[in-house]
Every structure is written in structure tokens, then in C-alpha cells.
């Protein structure tokens, strides 16, 4: 057996994670999946069926990792291109990219336009869906989600509206789907939005004038314990444990989701990659924990590994990674 070098393994792991991310985004961007998310999580679409939302409410094709979060100034004619343009009462298009000249580009995972039918004046929404493999971040994830929502509002200047026509601002939703969360967040949906509070007096503003941004945090867990259809759907769809054939059967039977060849292929890739990605993530966590313990308590690598009760079968490979990490430093 020829063992790969650490560099080769790192390249493989990076490639796997990138492919995994692409699969998740690809699966979530399927219109029928987005329709289920809108039906279950967005109040404006609760009266409509999943099929109607998919057919009549999602405008154009969702943009996957092509719309940048940060923008300093619009790109000109292309940006203004879809301002107030409608076809049969629906939005005609959306920017493909917002440019930022001062910061590196960070892209929305998925962004698309949606319209609420059967209303006197069509309600036009901008929807962002983000997928997070974990809730372990160096910052409160909710703050990032609020930032994304705020950017989707501010980016409407000179695209959706010009000058001081703030009455044309469209409501935005930023929906965050978190995998591998702790027990307290598993199978939960938490909503954050702007609400009116009567502090002194009883002035009432029209809700549509301030209800302009909603953030939804969805924590996934076990499909068996999920008590909302959307949680069970997402748990199954994004599961690395459920076998492809079982996954497809459940989605077709319980959620009336036809398995196109594209969706089946993405689901198969995700299942095949899941185990390798989890193993690599565990190895990285072990390495970090051992190095932190060595540094804080002045322990040797062997002592730190023993203190953390790491299984014997993992010790040799972990010692090798520690040696490589220390050699680089």
C-alpha cells in the first residue's frame, strides 16, 4: 500500500469539503426544496401549496455562490437592470453579483427572488439560504445572519430603488440551515424579526413599512425526533448516514419530491463523502485539543494524548500530525 503524503491528503480533504459544500448548495437550491422551506418557514407562503410555490412564486433560477455579500457601489446599468421591471406582475431578474473593492468577496450560498401571488399588489421578497456544517464559529452566527440581511436591504439602493424612493424597499429573508449542532439546537427553528413596541402612546405603523427583515436559524438533528415536516425533510436530505436509496424513497414517499437524476447524483456524492469528511474533521479536532493541552499545561504529546483518553488506534497517526505541525512552526 502506498501512503499519501500529508500534502496529498490535505489536497484530497480540501477537495472533498469543497465538493461537499457544492452538493449541499446544489441540493438546497432545487426549487422543490426551496418551496418546502418557504411553505414551512416564511409566513407569506403558508396559505399556498408546495407545488404552487415552486411553480408560481420562485422567480427565475436561484443564484448559487455568485452574488457577493459586500458592495461598495453598484456596477452601473447591470445593477439597475431589474429595478421595477416586472413580467406579469413578477420580478424579472436579480443582480448576479455585488462588488466590494475594499474587502475580499464573500458570496451568498443561495439567493433568489420570490413573489406572493393572489395579492392586490404583488409582494416581492429577496430570499437568502445559507448552509452551515456546524454552529462552532469564532463569532455569534446570528450576528453574521443579521449582517447578511442588512446587506440585502442596503444593496437595493440603485438597484430596486433610486434616490429617496424608500417605499420600494423589498422585504428580505436570510435563512440559515445549521448541521452538526449541539443538543439544545437540534431540530429547532428560531426567528428574529423587526417588531413594533408601544413604549409611550399608541401610534400604529403599517406593518409592511417596518417588517423588512427576518432571519431564521434552523438547527438540524435526527429525522426520527423532528416534529416539523421541514426539519425531517432537511435532516434526511442532508444526512450523511442515510443510504441514497433509502433517502430517495423517503423523500418521494413522504414529501412528494421526485428524484431527478441530478438530485440523485448529488445525494449519492454527499453520502459517499460524508464519512471521510467526518473522520478528517475529528482528526483536526483531536490535533487542536492536544496542541492546546501541550501548550497550556506544558505536557508532552504522549501525556496530552493520555490526558484526553484518545483511543490507542488513533495515537500513532496523531503523533505524526503533531510532529508535522510543530515542525512547520
Sine and cosine of phi, psi and omega as CSV:
sin_phi,cos_phi,sin_psi,cos_psi,sin_omega,cos_omega
0.00,0.00,0.75,-0.67,0.03,-1.00
-0.99,-0.12,0.89,-0.45,0.01,-1.00
-0.99,0.11,0.67,-0.74,0.04,-1.00
-0.97,0.24,0.48,-0.88,0.08,-1.00
-0.94,0.33,0.23,-0.97,0.03,-1.00
-0.87,0.49,-0.63,0.77,0.00,-1.00
-0.88,0.47,-0.71,0.71,-0.01,-1.00
-0.89,0.45,-0.67,0.75,0.02,-1.00
-0.90,0.44,-0.64,0.76,0.00,-1.00
-0.90,0.44,-0.66,0.75,0.03,-1.00
-0.89,0.46,-0.69,0.72,0.02,-1.00
-0.88,0.48,-0.70,0.71,-0.02,-1.00
-0.89,0.45,-0.69,0.72,0.02,-1.00
-0.88,0.48,-0.68,0.73,0.02,-1.00
-0.89,0.46,-0.64,0.77,0.01,-1.00
-0.89,0.45,-0.72,0.70,-0.04,-1.00
-0.91,0.42,-0.63,0.78,0.03,-1.00
-0.90,0.44,-0.66,0.75,0.01,-1.00
-0.92,0.38,-0.61,0.79,0.05,-1.00
-0.88,0.48,-0.74,0.67,0.04,-1.00
-0.85,0.53,-0.70,0.72,-0.01,-1.00
-0.89,0.46,-0.63,0.78,0.01,-1.00
-0.90,0.43,-0.70,0.72,0.01,-1.00
-0.86,0.51,-0.75,0.66,-0.01,-1.00
-0.89,0.46,-0.65,0.76,-0.01,-1.00
-0.90,0.44,-0.69,0.73,0.02,-1.00
-0.90,0.44,-0.72,0.69,-0.05,-1.00
-0.93,0.37,-0.41,0.91,-0.04,-1.00
-0.99,0.12,-0.11,0.99,0.10,-1.00
-0.87,0.50,0.73,-0.69,-0.11,-0.99
-0.86,0.51,-0.58,0.81,-0.01,-1.00
-0.93,0.36,-0.53,0.85,0.06,-1.00
-0.94,0.33,-0.70,0.71,0.05,-1.00
-0.88,0.48,-0.60,0.80,0.02,-1.00
-0.89,0.45,-0.66,0.76,0.06,-1.00
-0.89,0.45,-0.66,0.75,0.02,-1.00
-0.89,0.46,-0.70,0.71,0.01,-1.00
-0.90,0.43,-0.69,0.72,-0.02,-1.00
-0.86,0.51,-0.68,0.73,-0.13,-0.99
-1.00,0.02,-0.41,0.91,-0.18,-0.98
-0.88,-0.48,-0.33,0.94,-0.08,-1.00
-0.94,-0.35,0.90,-0.44,-0.11,-0.99
-0.81,0.59,-0.62,0.78,-0.09,-1.00
-0.87,0.49,-0.38,0.92,-0.08,-1.00
-0.96,-0.29,0.04,1.00,-0.04,-1.00
-0.85,0.52,-0.57,0.82,-0.03,-1.00
-0.96,0.29,-0.16,0.99,-0.15,-0.99
-0.96,-0.29,0.41,-0.91,0.02,-1.00
-0.98,0.20,0.35,-0.94,0.03,-1.00
-0.86,0.51,-0.67,0.74,-0.02,-1.00
-0.90,0.43,-0.63,0.78,0.01,-1.00
-0.93,0.37,-0.65,0.76,0.02,-1.00
-0.88,0.48,-0.71,0.70,-0.02,-1.00
-0.89,0.45,-0.64,0.77,-0.09,-1.00
-0.99,0.15,-0.66,0.75,-0.19,-0.98
-0.93,-0.36,-0.26,0.96,-0.20,-0.98
-0.94,-0.33,-0.50,0.87,-0.01,-1.00
-1.00,0.04,0.87,-0.49,-0.14,-0.99
-1.00,-0.08,0.83,-0.56,0.04,-1.00
0.92,0.38,-0.33,-0.94,0.00,-1.00
-0.98,-0.19,0.72,-0.70,0.05,-1.00
-0.86,0.51,0.61,-0.79,0.02,-1.00
-1.00,-0.04,0.82,-0.57,-0.05,-1.00
-0.94,-0.33,0.93,-0.37,0.09,-1.00
0.82,0.58,0.60,0.80,0.08,-1.00
-0.83,-0.56,-0.21,0.98,0.02,-1.00
-0.99,-0.17,0.88,-0.48,-0.06,-1.00
-0.98,0.18,0.58,-0.81,-0.03,-1.00
-0.95,0.31,-0.70,0.72,-0.12,-0.99
-1.00,-0.10,0.65,-0.76,-0.02,-1.00
-0.55,-0.83,0.75,-0.66,0.07,-1.00
-0.99,-0.10,-0.63,0.78,0.06,-1.00
-0.44,-0.90,0.45,-0.89,-0.07,-1.00
-0.93,0.37,0.28,-0.96,-0.02,-1.00
-1.00,0.08,0.11,0.99,0.04,-1.00
0.99,-0.12,-0.69,-0.72,-0.14,-0.99
-0.84,0.54,-0.61,0.79,-0.03,-1.00
-0.90,0.44,-0.61,0.79,-0.01,-1.00
-0.92,0.39,-0.65,0.76,-0.09,-1.00
-0.99,0.17,-0.11,0.99,-0.14,-0.99
-0.82,0.58,-0.58,0.81,-0.08,-1.00
-0.98,-0.22,0.10,0.99,0.01,-1.00
-0.88,0.48,0.88,-0.48,0.08,-1.00
0.90,0.43,0.11,0.99,0.07,-1.00
-0.99,0.16,0.78,-0.62,0.04,-1.00
-0.72,-0.70,0.47,-0.89,0.10,-1.00
-0.81,-0.59,0.90,-0.43,-0.08,-1.00
0.80,0.60,0.65,0.76,0.05,-1.00
0.99,0.16,0.09,1.00,-0.01,-1.00
-0.93,-0.38,0.42,-0.91,0.02,-1.00
-0.92,0.39,0.67,-0.74,-0.09,-1.00
-0.99,0.10,-0.44,0.90,-0.06,-1.00
-0.12,-0.99,-0.19,-0.98,0.00,-1.00
-0.40,-0.91,0.44,-0.90,0.09,-1.00
-0.83,0.56,0.60,-0.80,0.11,-0.99
-1.00,0.01,-0.33,0.94,-0.05,-1.00
-0.32,-0.95,0.67,-0.74,0.14,-0.99
-0.95,-0.30,0.79,-0.61,-0.09,-1.00
-1.00,-0.05,0.61,-0.79,0.14,-0.99
-0.82,-0.58,0.84,-0.54,-0.03,-1.00
-1.00,-0.01,-0.24,0.97,-0.06,-1.00
-0.98,-0.19,-0.35,0.94,-0.07,-1.00
-0.82,-0.57,0.40,-0.92,0.15,-0.99
-0.89,0.46,0.50,-0.87,-0.09,-1.00
-0.98,0.19,0.74,-0.67,0.12,-0.99
-0.87,-0.50,0.79,-0.62,-0.13,-0.99
-0.96,-0.27,0.59,-0.81,0.18,-0.98
-0.89,0.45,0.66,-0.75,0.07,-1.00
-0.87,0.50,-0.83,0.56,-0.01,-1.00
-0.65,-0.76,0.71,-0.70,0.08,-1.00
-0.62,-0.79,0.67,-0.75,-0.01,-1.00
-0.41,-0.91,0.20,-0.98,0.03,-1.00
-0.97,-0.25,0.54,-0.84,0.04,-1.00
-0.65,-0.76,0.51,-0.86,0.00,-1.00
-0.79,-0.62,0.67,-0.75,0.03,-1.00
-1.00,0.01,0.88,-0.48,-0.06,-1.00
-0.98,0.19,0.09,-1.00,0.14,-0.99
0.85,0.53,0.48,0.88,0.08,-1.00
-0.91,-0.41,0.43,-0.90,-0.05,-1.00
-0.84,0.54,-0.72,0.69,0.11,-0.99
-0.88,-0.48,0.89,-0.46,-0.06,-1.00
-0.79,0.62,0.80,-0.61,0.03,-1.00
-1.00,0.07,0.86,-0.51,-0.06,-1.00
-0.95,-0.31,0.79,-0.61,-0.07,-1.00
-0.86,-0.51,0.47,-0.88,0.14,-0.99
-0.92,-0.39,0.83,-0.55,-0.12,-0.99
-0.90,-0.44,0.72,-0.70,0.08,-1.00
-0.84,-0.54,0.75,-0.66,0.07,-1.00
-0.87,-0.50,0.81,-0.59,0.00,-1.00
-0.88,-0.48,0.62,-0.79,0.06,-1.00
-0.92,-0.40,0.79,-0.61,0.02,-1.00
-0.86,-0.50,0.80,-0.60,-0.01,-1.00
-0.95,0.32,-0.30,0.95,-0.05,-1.00
-0.38,-0.93,0.33,-0.94,0.10,-1.00
-0.99,-0.14,0.18,0.98,0.00,-1.00
-1.00,0.03,0.99,-0.10,0.04,-1.00
-0.79,-0.62,0.31,-0.95,-0.02,-1.00
-0.98,0.18,0.02,1.00,-0.03,-1.00
-0.60,-0.80,0.34,-0.94,0.08,-1.00
-0.91,0.42,0.87,-0.49,-0.08,-1.00
-0.87,0.49,-0.51,0.86,0.01,-1.00
-0.88,0.48,-0.55,0.83,0.02,-1.00
-0.91,0.40,-0.64,0.77,0.06,-1.00
-0.90,0.43,-0.66,0.75,-0.01,-1.00
-0.89,0.46,-0.67,0.74,0.03,-1.00
-0.91,0.41,-0.61,0.79,0.06,-1.00
-0.87,0.49,-0.71,0.71,0.01,-1.00
-0.87,0.50,-0.69,0.72,0.03,-1.00
-0.89,0.45,-0.66,0.75,0.01,-1.00
-0.90,0.44,-0.62,0.78,0.03,-1.00
-0.91,0.42,-0.60,0.80,0.01,-1.00
-0.92,0.39,-0.45,0.89,0.08,-1.00
-0.98,0.21,-0.78,0.63,-0.07,-1.00
-0.91,0.41,-0.49,0.87,0.00,-1.00
-0.94,0.33,-0.15,0.99,0.03,-1.00
-0.97,0.24,-0.27,0.96,0.06,-1.00
-0.89,0.45,0.80,-0.59,-0.02,-1.00
0.94,0.34,0.16,0.99,0.13,-0.99
-0.84,-0.54,-0.86,0.52,0.06,-1.00
-1.00,0.07,-0.60,0.80,0.01,-1.00
-0.64,-0.77,0.35,-0.94,0.02,-1.00
-0.79,-0.61,0.31,-0.95,0.02,-1.00
0.82,0.58,-0.81,-0.59,-0.07,-1.00
-0.94,-0.34,0.47,0.88,-0.02,-1.00
-1.00,0.08,0.88,0.47,-0.04,-1.00
-0.93,0.38,-0.28,0.96,0.02,-1.00
-0.90,0.43,-0.27,0.96,-0.03,-1.00
-1.00,-0.02,-0.02,1.00,0.00,-1.00
-0.85,0.53,0.72,-0.70,-0.01,-1.00
-0.99,-0.13,0.56,-0.83,0.04,-1.00
-0.93,0.36,0.57,-0.82,0.00,-1.00
-0.84,-0.54,0.51,-0.86,0.12,-0.99
-0.82,-0.57,0.73,-0.68,0.16,-0.99
-0.88,-0.48,0.90,-0.43,-0.13,-0.99
-0.91,-0.41,0.87,-0.49,-0.09,-1.00
-0.94,-0.35,0.86,-0.50,0.01,-1.00
-0.97,-0.23,0.92,-0.40,-0.10,-1.00
-0.95,-0.30,0.83,-0.55,0.07,-1.00
-0.99,-0.17,0.32,-0.95,0.08,-1.00
0.82,0.57,0.76,0.65,0.01,-1.00
-0.99,-0.12,0.22,-0.97,0.06,-1.00
-0.94,0.35,0.20,-0.98,-0.07,-1.00
-0.85,0.52,-0.59,0.81,-0.06,-1.00
-0.93,0.37,-0.35,0.94,-0.01,-1.00
-0.97,-0.25,-0.14,0.99,-0.08,-1.00
-0.91,0.42,0.72,-0.70,0.01,-1.00
0.81,0.59,0.80,0.60,0.04,-1.00
-0.78,-0.63,0.46,-0.89,0.14,-0.99
-0.75,-0.66,0.86,-0.51,-0.02,-1.00
-0.85,-0.52,0.74,-0.67,-0.06,-1.00
-0.92,-0.40,0.66,-0.75,0.08,-1.00
-0.81,-0.59,0.78,-0.63,-0.03,-1.00
-0.44,-0.90,0.18,-0.98,0.02,-1.00
-0.99,0.10,0.78,-0.62,-0.01,-1.00
-0.76,-0.65,0.46,-0.89,0.02,-1.00
-1.00,0.08,0.68,-0.74,0.03,-1.00
-0.78,-0.63,0.83,-0.56,0.03,-1.00
-0.99,0.14,0.97,-0.23,0.00,-1.00
-1.00,0.00,-0.78,0.62,0.08,-1.00
-0.69,-0.73,0.80,-0.60,-0.01,-1.00
1.00,0.09,-0.15,-0.99,-0.09,-1.00
-0.69,-0.72,0.71,0.71,0.06,-1.00
-0.96,0.28,0.76,-0.65,0.00,-1.00
-0.90,-0.44,0.84,-0.54,0.07,-1.00
-0.99,-0.11,0.52,-0.85,0.08,-1.00
-0.89,0.46,0.80,-0.60,-0.13,-0.99
-0.84,0.54,-0.61,0.79,-0.03,-1.00
-0.88,0.47,-0.32,0.95,-0.03,-1.00
-0.99,0.12,-0.30,0.95,0.02,-1.00
-0.83,-0.56,-0.31,0.95,0.01,-1.00
-0.99,0.14,0.96,0.28,-0.15,-0.99
-0.94,-0.33,-0.18,0.98,-0.03,-1.00
-0.54,-0.84,0.77,-0.64,0.09,-1.00
-0.76,-0.64,0.72,-0.69,0.10,-1.00
-0.92,-0.40,0.74,-0.67,0.04,-1.00
-0.86,-0.51,0.80,-0.60,0.06,-1.00
-0.95,-0.32,0.89,-0.46,-0.03,-1.00
-0.93,-0.36,0.90,-0.44,0.04,-1.00
-0.98,-0.19,0.85,-0.53,-0.04,-1.00
-1.00,0.02,0.39,-0.92,0.00,-1.00
-0.53,-0.85,-0.82,-0.57,0.01,-1.00
-0.98,-0.18,0.73,-0.68,0.00,-1.00
-0.87,0.49,-0.53,0.85,-0.04,-1.00
-0.91,0.41,-0.52,0.85,-0.06,-1.00
-0.99,-0.17,0.01,1.00,-0.01,-1.00
-0.97,0.26,0.75,-0.67,-0.02,-1.00
-0.94,-0.33,0.17,0.99,0.11,-0.99
-0.83,-0.56,0.68,-0.73,-0.03,-1.00
-0.80,0.61,-0.67,0.74,-0.07,-1.00
-0.92,0.40,-0.57,0.82,0.03,-1.00
-0.92,0.39,-0.68,0.73,0.01,-1.00
-0.91,0.41,-0.66,0.75,0.01,-1.00
-0.86,0.52,-0.77,0.64,-0.04,-1.00
-0.93,0.36,-0.61,0.80,0.06,-1.00
-0.84,0.53,-0.70,0.71,-0.02,-1.00
-0.95,0.30,-0.73,0.69,-0.06,-1.00
-0.84,0.54,-0.68,0.74,-0.10,-0.99
-0.98,-0.17,0.17,0.99,-0.01,-1.00
-0.95,0.30,0.69,-0.72,0.11,-0.99
-1.00,-0.04,-0.20,0.98,-0.03,-1.00
-1.00,0.01,-0.62,0.79,-0.05,-1.00
-0.93,0.38,0.78,-0.63,0.00,-1.00
-0.91,0.40,0.54,-0.84,-0.07,-1.00
-0.79,0.61,-0.72,0.70,-0.04,-1.00
-0.90,0.44,-0.66,0.76,0.02,-1.00
-0.92,0.38,-0.65,0.76,0.00,-1.00
-0.87,0.50,-0.75,0.67,-0.03,-1.00
-0.91,0.42,-0.63,0.78,0.00,-1.00
-0.90,0.44,-0.68,0.73,-0.01,-1.00
-0.92,0.40,-0.70,0.72,-0.04,-1.00
-0.91,0.42,-0.61,0.79,0.04,-1.00
-0.95,0.32,-0.70,0.71,-0.09,-1.00
-0.95,0.31,-0.73,0.68,-0.14,-0.99
-1.00,-0.04,-0.39,0.92,-0.10,-1.00
-0.82,-0.57,0.08,1.00,0.05,-1.00
0.82,0.57,0.66,0.75,0.01,-1.00
-0.97,-0.25,0.94,-0.35,0.01,-1.00
-0.93,0.38,0.64,-0.77,-0.02,-1.00
-1.00,-0.03,1.00,-0.05,0.07,-1.00
-0.95,0.32,0.29,-0.96,-0.01,-1.00
-0.88,0.48,-0.59,0.81,-0.01,-1.00
-0.91,0.42,-0.72,0.69,-0.01,-1.00
-0.92,0.40,-0.63,0.78,0.01,-1.00
-0.89,0.45,-0.66,0.75,-0.01,-1.00
-0.90,0.44,-0.70,0.72,0.01,-1.00
-0.90,0.44,-0.66,0.75,-0.01,-1.00
-0.90,0.43,-0.64,0.76,0.02,-1.00
-0.89,0.45,-0.69,0.72,0.00,-1.00
-0.88,0.48,-0.69,0.72,-0.01,-1.00
-0.87,0.49,-0.70,0.71,-0.02,-1.00
-0.90,0.43,-0.64,0.77,-0.01,-1.00
-0.93,0.36,-0.55,0.83,-0.04,-1.00
-0.99,0.11,-0.39,0.92,-0.16,-0.99
-0.81,0.58,-0.73,0.68,-0.08,-1.00
-0.91,0.42,-0.70,0.72,0.00,-1.00
-0.90,0.44,-0.62,0.79,0.00,-1.00
-0.92,0.39,-0.68,0.73,0.02,-1.00
-0.89,0.45,-0.66,0.75,-0.01,-1.00
-0.89,0.45,-0.67,0.74,0.00,-1.00
-0.92,0.38,-0.63,0.78,0.03,-1.00
-0.89,0.46,-0.64,0.77,0.03,-1.00
-0.90,0.44,-0.68,0.73,0.00,-1.00
-0.89,0.47,-0.64,0.76,0.02,-1.00
-0.91,0.41,-0.63,0.77,0.02,-1.00
-0.91,0.42,-0.70,0.72,0.05,-1.00
-0.85,0.53,-0.73,0.69,-0.02,-1.00
-0.87,0.50,-0.71,0.70,0.00,-1.00
-0.88,0.47,-0.70,0.72,-0.03,-1.00
-0.90,0.44,-0.67,0.74,0.00,-1.00
-0.91,0.41,-0.71,0.71,-0.01,-1.00
-0.89,0.46,-0.64,0.77,0.03,-1.00
-0.90,0.43,-0.65,0.76,-0.01,-1.00
-0.93,0.36,-0.65,0.76,0.05,-1.00
-0.86,0.51,-0.66,0.75,-0.05,-1.00
-0.96,0.30,-0.71,0.71,-0.11,-0.99
-0.96,0.26,-0.59,0.81,-0.07,-1.00
-0.95,-0.32,0.08,1.00,0.01,-1.00
0.85,0.53,0.71,0.71,-0.01,-1.00
-0.99,-0.15,0.38,-0.92,0.16,-0.99
-0.97,0.24,0.19,-0.98,0.02,-1.00
-0.88,0.48,-0.69,0.72,0.01,-1.00
-0.88,0.48,-0.68,0.73,-0.01,-1.00
-0.91,0.42,-0.65,0.76,0.00,-1.00
-0.92,0.40,-0.66,0.76,0.03,-1.00
-0.89,0.46,-0.66,0.75,0.03,-1.00
-0.91,0.41,-0.66,0.75,-0.01,-1.00
-0.88,0.47,-0.53,0.85,-0.02,-1.00
-1.00,0.00,0.00,1.00,0.04,-1.00
0.81,0.59,0.70,0.71,0.03,-1.00
-0.97,0.23,0.72,-0.69,-0.06,-1.00
-0.81,0.58,0.56,-0.83,-0.05,-1.00
-0.84,0.54,-0.61,0.79,-0.07,-1.00
-0.93,0.38,-0.25,0.97,0.01,-1.00
-0.99,-0.16,-0.16,0.99,-0.18,-0.98
-0.91,0.41,-0.73,0.69,-0.10,-0.99
-0.89,0.46,-0.74,0.67,0.00,-1.00
-0.90,0.43,-0.56,0.83,0.01,-1.00
-0.93,0.36,-0.65,0.76,0.05,-1.00
-0.88,0.48,-0.63,0.78,0.03,-1.00
-0.90,0.44,-0.67,0.74,0.01,-1.00
-0.92,0.38,-0.58,0.81,0.04,-1.00
-0.90,0.43,-0.70,0.71,0.02,-1.00
-0.86,0.51,-0.68,0.73,0.00,-1.00
-0.92,0.40,-0.65,0.76,0.00,-1.00
-0.91,0.42,-0.69,0.73,0.01,-1.00
-0.94,0.35,-0.54,0.84,0.02,-1.00
-0.91,0.41,-0.61,0.80,0.02,-1.00
-0.91,0.41,-0.66,0.75,-0.02,-1.00
-0.95,0.32,0.00,0.00,0.00,0.00
